[in-house]
Amino acid sequence: MKRPDPATLTWLALLALTLAGVAASAHGAAPGARVAMGLVVAALCALKAELLVRHYLHAAQAGPVFARLIRGFAALAPLALAVSALREGWLG
């Protein structure tokens, strides 16, 4: 049997992380659980961003400035999710 190519494996990993994020966001009615689940979703988003940058955007082959820009941009969504979860917990 032929081994799947890296793009297929990456896509499957992204699919699994998306499903894990949906499952994590479906739990947690208590304020503490909502904050924890928000942080879990932010961590899953960070993993997905890393997979996208590494396997689809090929940041390693880009120049150092472009690679830093891509990685910085990819860090914004997980960071915003984490800040939002913490803010909700504090103001909640």
Buried (B, 14 or more C-beta within 10 A) or exposed (E): EEEEEEEEEBBEBBEEBEEBBEEBBEEBEEEEEBBBBBBBBBBBBBBBBBBBBBBEBEBEEBEEEEBEEBBEEBBEBBBEBBEBBBEEBEEE
